[in-house]
Amino acid sequence: MRSLVSALLLGAMMMLTGTAIAQQFERVGDVEIHYSAVATSFLPEAVARDHQIQRNPALALLNVSVLEEREDGTTRSVPARVDGRVGGVGEHADDSPLSFRTLRIGDTPSQVAVFRIDDGAPMRFDLEVYHDRNAEPAHVQFIQRFYIDR
């Protein structure tokens, strides 16, 4: 019952934040790598508490999940390891490693990492997603800007 409530709350959080979250994905072969980042202050208190995520206006959460397309056209979630870094944009920008952990809601695994927001500045994410142990990791890069809600 608790995981069902968490799943519903996480889904509601994704819908409520609307433009605050941009669900994005990249297709690599027969998998889709979905990623989204949102300030942790947007998370409902119960979801943050249940998943031990600190709600703070200066912190954001990156969520990465992998869906594999089956022969019949349906998809299923698959576990994946993610390594990554976050930093500013430009030649003198410092990068920081992201520390991912597995968050599982029901049968759906995803990798999440919390990081500090650089208020108003574009932030670059460089990810390596290990979705198949027999293949090279998929490289995902994106830039997103965050604002600290004061």
N, C-alpha and C positions, 0 to 999 in steps of 0.2 A: 504494500500500500504506500509506504514511504517513497519508494522509487517512482511509483506512478505519480504521486504528488509532485516530486522533483521534476519529472519529465514534463508535466503540465505547466509547472511554473517556469521552467526554462523555455518552453515553447511560447508561453505568454510573454516572457521577457523579450524574446526575439521579435514578436509581433509589436509589442508596445514601444520598443525603441525605434522602430520605423527607420527614419533617415539616419539615426545615430549609428546603425549597423548597416554595413553594406555587405551582404552575403555575396561572396565571389567564389569562383572556382576555376580550375584549370584542368583540362582533359589531357591525360597521358595514357595513350593506348586505350585499354578498356576500363580505366579508372578515372573518377573525377575527384580532385583534391579540393575540398571546400575549406575556405578560411574566412574568418570574420574577427574583427576586433572592436571592443566596446569598452568605455570607461566602466570600472567596477561599480561606480555609484549608480549606474543604471540597473544593476542586478537587484531583484527583489531580495529583501533581507533574509527570507527563509531559504532561498536558493543559495545565497552566499554562505550562510551558516551551515547548511547541509553539506556543502562541498568545500568547506574551509577556505573560502576566498574572502580576502579582506576587502571590504567596501571602503573606498577612499577616492575622493575627487582627483587625486594626483596619480592614481593607478589605473591601468587598463588590462583587459584580459584578451588574449589571442586564443582562438579556438580553431583547431585544424582537425578535419575528419575526412575519411576516404570512403568513397562508394565505388563498388565494382559492378560493372554492367554484366548481367548474365546473358546467355544466348537468347532467352525469350524476351529480352528487352527490359526486364525488371532490374532493380539494383539491390545490393545488400551492403551493409557496413562491413568494413574489414579493418582489423587492427593495423596500425602503422606506427613506426617510430619517427619522431621529428626532431631534428637538430636545427638551431637557427640563431640568428643574431638580429638585433635591432639597433639602429643608430640614426644619426641625422643625415641630411643630404648635403653633399659637397665633398671636396677633397680632404678637408681637415676634420670631418665628422668622426666622432668616436663611436665605435660599435661596442655593444654589450651582449654577452651570450644570453639567450633565453633558456630558462630552466623549465622544460616541459614535464608534465605528469599526466597519467591517464585518468580521464574522468569517464565513468561508465554510467549511462542512464539506461536501465533495462539491458537490452542486448547491443546497444549502440555505443561503441568506444570512440572517444575523441581525445586529442592531446591538447592540453591547455597550459598556458604560461602567463604569468602576471608580470607586468613591467611598468616602469615609471614613465609618465607622460612628459614630453617636452612641450609645454603649453604653447599652442599656436604654430609650432614649427612642423614642417613635414618630417615624418619619420619613415625610414626605409627598413623593410623587413626582408631578410635573405633566409630562406628555408630550404632544408634538404629533407624530403619526405621519403622514408624507406617503406614503401608499400608492398614490395616483393623482394624476398631475400635472395632471389636469383637474378635480380636486375639492379642496375645502377639507380641511385636515388633520383627522384624527380626534383628539379630545382624550381622553386616558386619565389618570385620577387614581387613586392608591391610597395607602394608609398601611400601613407595615410596621415592625415593631420588630425590632432586631437586638441580639444580645449578643456581646460579645467573649469568645471562648473563651480562658481563661487557664490 
